Every structure is written in C-alpha cells, then in structure tokens.
Amino acid sequence: MQKNVIIVGSPRSGTSMTTRIFAQNNYFVAEEASTQLRQGDEYNPSGYWEAEPLIQANVDVFSAAGFDYDNTWLYDAISKQQAEKIYQISPLEQHRSLVNTYYQNSPWVWKDPRLCYTLPYWWQLMDPDNTGVLLLKREPEEIYQSFLRLKWRSGSTAEKETTLKLIQDHLDAAEAAVKKLNIPHIVVNYADFGKAPHQTVAAINKFFNLALTAADLGYDNKLNHTGLKGKLTYFLDRFAEKIPAGLRRFLKNLIPKKLLNNLFPHRYE
C-alpha cells in the first residue's frame, strides 16, 4: 500500500518540485485544486503545491503558540519557547476534520515549509503505519541565493548571517521533531535529484511503496538558480534594478519576446 507523504523542508529547498512528483502520480493534494493551490510562476514554473487550508491551519497553530506572523522566513524568527509550545497544543476539531478529509482521499501529500515547526502538532493526528515524512535537505547557501533571487533579502553581510541561521533553524526543528517523536521518515538531499537520480528514486520507492522511475523526479537543472540559466537570470534581474524605469521599458521592447519568456518564464506571457 502506498504511504501518505508529509514533505518537510525549508522554503526554497525543493519542496514544490518534490511534491509535484507525488501529485503527478495521483496523490491527493487539495479538494479544489483550481482555487486552493497557488499556480506556478517564474520562480516555481510547475506550481507550488501548497493547499491553502493547510497553510491557514498552520498559521492557526503558530498563533496558538504565540507567534504572530503567518510564516517563519520573512519576519522575525520564531522563538525556541514558541517552537517548543507547539508540541503541547491539543489538535483543534477543525484540524481533525482537515486530516480526516485527506485520509479519506489517500494516498495524499502535504507540503508547506511551515511544517518544519508544526509537524509535532500534526503528528498527533497521523497514522504512522501508512504515513511518513520526506525530510528534504538543501545547502543553506543555495537556499539563501534563492532568497536573493526572490528579493526576500537585500544581500548585506549581516543579513546573510541571520538568514543562514534562520534556514538552519528550520531544518534543525524538523530533524528534532522526527527524532523526538520517532516519526517514520526518509532523508533526501536536493542535490541528489540531479547527481544520483536512480539511487534517490529507489530510496523513495522503497520507503513509500511506489514504483517511480528517475524520469518521474522531473529535475531540470535549467530551472535551478545555481545552474547557468539561473545565474544569468539573477544577474539580469540585479542589473535591471539599477536602470531607470523609462530606459528599462525601452530596452525591454528591443529584446525579442521569445528570449524574455525563456529567461523569465511567466513574467512576460
């Protein structure tokens, strides 16, 4: 029997791409995909695969723990005390109902970077016999570069140090949860989607009782900001920011639309 999947990883660590692997193999993601799932854009061309009801439920958990923001990567970091409090919160009835909806549609897949911290809350409602965690790891420096590309950070030295710690805190919280609660899980390194696809898919198949092929991983280095295209796109974005708006519009009109679409998918459709 195929296992349900909870994908846990820092934002910009490859969780969207990983979720798509399961979604394209008939895993349930959301009741109303057209309205509850964020569509793809230039930063995640294949979609984000985050169900809005799950996002809102995770925000509710943060609020119950005393954390006032809706995510843990764009604002002040969640405190150690707030993160520990999440272990103690009893599940709300509407959250039980949410989980029941997914179990009624098994196999299902969850994805939301907030799960790095809220996993202990949700695991109270999970069946460990048919549900497991895929813990996705990626080098913090690569994640930071993706933050820069999305303009989530300005690039100052002090800000970089703070951001790298915030990224590591997400991963540390997730690793602590699976260890403390003895959660069945598999660790996958994002780099291995490109470097060792056959070994990676074999490990995923074994843990989740699947029969995927390496082609199902859907990894495309051209979409990776550390690849040549990603680096070029990031450089052009930074360069364009320094050009006056009027001149920028003039230059854009000189560039073939096909080339713009290739460099910045979705932005110039």
C-alpha positions in Angstrom: 0.0 0.0 0.0 1.3 3.5 -0.9 2.1 5.7 2.1 0.8 9.2 2.6 3.6 11.8 2.4 4.4 14.8 4.5 7.1 16.8 2.8 9.1 18.8 5.3 11.8 21.3 4.3 12.9 24.9 4.4 11.4 27.3 1.9 13.2 27.3 -1.4 14.7 23.9 -0.7 12.9 22.0 -3.5 9.7 21.1 -1.7 7.5 22.2 -4.5 9.4 20.1 -7.1 9.3 17.1 -4.7 5.6 17.4 -4.1 4.9 17.5 -7.8 6.5 14.0 -8.1 3.7 12.6 -5.9 0.9 14.9 -7.2 1.6 13.7 -10.8 1.3 10.1 -9.6 -2.3 10.5 -8.4 -1.6 11.7 -4.8 -4.4 13.9 -3.4 -3.2 17.4 -2.8 -6.4 19.6 -2.3 -10.2 19.3 -2.7 -10.4 22.3 -5.0 -7.1 22.4 -6.8 -8.0 25.4 -9.0 -8.7 27.6 -6.0 -6.7 26.1 -3.2 -3.4 25.7 -4.9 -1.1 28.5 -5.8 -0.3 28.5 -9.5 3.2 28.4 -11.0 5.2 31.5 -11.8 8.8 32.3 -12.9 10.2 31.1 -9.6 8.2 27.8 -9.4 7.1 27.2 -13.0 5.5 23.8 -12.2 3.4 25.2 -9.3 3.8 25.4 -5.5 1.5 22.5 -4.5 0.6 24.2 -1.1 -3.0 23.7 -0.2 -4.5 26.9 1.2 -6.5 25.1 4.0 -3.3 23.5 5.3 -1.4 26.9 5.2 -4.2 28.6 7.1 -4.3 25.7 9.7 -0.5 26.1 10.2 -0.9 29.8 10.7 -3.5 28.9 13.4 -1.0 26.7 15.1 1.6 29.5 15.1 -1.0 31.8 16.6 -1.8 29.3 19.4 1.9 29.1 20.1 2.2 32.9 20.5 3.9 33.5 17.1 2.1 36.4 15.4 3.3 36.1 11.8 1.9 33.9 9.0 5.3 32.4 8.1 8.7 31.7 9.7 11.1 33.0 7.0 10.1 36.6 6.1 9.8 38.0 9.5 11.3 37.7 13.0 12.3 34.2 13.7 10.0 32.0 15.8 11.4 31.7 19.3 12.6 28.5 20.9 9.9 28.7 23.5 7.2 29.2 20.8 8.5 26.2 18.8 8.5 24.0 21.9 5.0 25.1 22.8 3.7 23.6 19.5 4.4 20.1 21.0 1.9 20.8 23.7 -1.0 22.2 21.7 -4.1 19.9 21.5 -5.5 19.5 18.0 -8.5 21.7 17.2 -11.7 20.0 15.9 -11.5 21.7 12.5 -7.9 20.4 12.1 -9.1 16.9 12.9 -11.6 17.3 10.2 -9.0 18.5 7.8 -6.8 15.5 8.4 -9.9 13.2 8.0 -10.6 14.7 4.6 -7.1 13.8 3.5 -7.2 10.3 4.9 -10.5 9.7 3.1 -8.6 10.5 -0.1 -5.4 8.5 0.5 -2.8 8.4 -0.8 -2.2 12.1 -0.1 0.7 14.5 0.1 1.2 17.6 2.2 3.7 20.4 1.5 4.2 23.6 3.4 7.6 24.9 4.8 5.7 25.8 8.0 5.6 22.1 8.7 9.3 22.3 9.8 7.8 23.7 13.0 4.2 22.5 13.1 5.0 18.8 12.4 4.8 17.9 16.1 1.2 19.3 16.3 0.0 17.4 13.2 1.7 14.1 14.1 -0.8 13.6 16.9 -3.4 13.0 14.2 -1.4 10.8 11.9 -1.3 7.0 11.5 2.4 6.0 11.5 1.5 2.7 9.7 0.5 4.4 6.5 2.1 7.9 6.7 5.7 9.0 6.6 7.8 12.1 6.3 10.1 13.0 3.5 12.7 15.3 5.0 14.3 17.4 2.3 17.7 18.9 2.8 19.5 21.5 0.7 22.6 23.5 1.3 21.7 26.7 3.2 23.9 28.8 0.9 21.9 27.7 -2.1 18.6 28.4 -0.3 20.0 31.9 0.6 20.8 32.6 -3.0 17.2 31.7 -3.9 16.0 34.1 -1.3 18.1 36.8 -3.0 16.6 35.9 -6.4 13.1 36.4 -5.0 14.2 39.6 -3.4 13.4 38.3 0.1 16.8 39.6 1.2 18.9 42.6 0.2 22.3 40.8 0.3 24.0 42.6 3.2 26.6 40.6 5.1 24.8 40.9 8.4 21.5 39.9 6.8 23.1 36.9 5.2 24.4 35.6 8.5 20.9 36.0 10.1 19.3 34.3 7.1 21.6 31.3 7.1 20.8 30.7 10.7 17.1 31.0 10.1 17.3 28.4 7.3 19.3 26.1 9.5 16.8 26.6 12.4 14.0 25.3 10.1 16.0 22.1 9.3 17.0 21.6 13.0 13.4 21.9 14.1 12.3 19.3 11.6 15.1 16.9 12.5 14.4 17.3 16.2 10.7 16.5 15.7 11.2 13.3 13.7 13.8 12.2 16.3 11.9 13.1 19.4 8.5 11.7 18.2 10.1 8.7 16.4 8.4 9.6 13.2 8.9 7.3 10.2 10.9 9.3 7.7 13.4 9.3 4.8 16.0 12.0 4.3 16.5 13.2 0.7 19.2 15.7 -0.4 18.0 18.1 -3.1 21.4 17.8 -4.9 20.8 14.1 -5.4 17.9 14.7 -7.7 20.5 15.7 -10.2 23.6 13.9 -9.1 22.1 10.5 -8.1 18.6 10.2 -9.5 18.4 6.4 -9.7 19.5 5.9 -6.1 17.2 8.7 -5.0 14.1 7.3 -6.7 14.9 3.8 -5.4 15.0 5.1 -1.8 11.7 7.0 -2.3 10.1 3.9 -3.8 11.2 1.6 -1.0 10.0 3.9 1.8 6.7 4.9 0.3 5.9 1.7 -1.6 6.0 3.2 -5.0 7.3 2.3 -8.5 8.6 5.6 -9.8 11.3 6.0 -12.3 14.1 8.5 -12.4 12.2 10.4 -15.1 9.4 10.9 -12.6 11.6 13.1 -10.5 11.3 15.9 -13.0 14.5 17.5 -12.0 15.7 20.2 -14.5 19.0 21.9 -13.8 18.0 24.7 -16.1 15.4 25.8 -13.6 17.9 25.7 -10.7 19.3 29.1 -9.8 22.7 27.6 -9.3 22.8 26.5 -12.9 23.9 28.7 -15.8 20.4 29.9 -16.7 19.6 30.6 -13.1 22.8 32.6 -12.6 22.2 34.6 -15.8 18.6 35.4 -14.8 19.7 36.5 -11.3 22.4 38.8 -12.8 20.0 40.3 -15.3 17.5 41.0 -12.5 20.1 42.8 -10.4 21.4 44.7 -13.4 17.8 45.8 -14.4 17.1 47.2 -10.9 19.9 49.8 -11.4 18.4 51.1 -14.7 15.9 53.9 -14.7 12.3 52.7 -15.3 11.9 54.5 -18.6 15.1 53.2 -20.0 14.3 49.7 -18.7 11.0 49.7 -20.6 12.7 50.9 -23.8 15.4 48.2 -23.6 12.7 45.6 -22.9 11.0 46.4 -26.1 14.2 45.8 -28.0 14.6 42.3 -26.7 12.7 39.5 -28.6 9.7 38.3 -26.5 10.7 34.7 -27.0 14.1 35.4 -25.3 12.3 37.1 -22.4 9.9 34.2 -22.0 12.8 31.8 -21.9 14.8 33.7 -19.3 11.8 34.8 -17.2 9.0 32.2 -17.6 5.5 33.5 -16.8 6.6 37.1 -16.3 6.2 38.2 -20.0 3.3 35.9 -21.0 
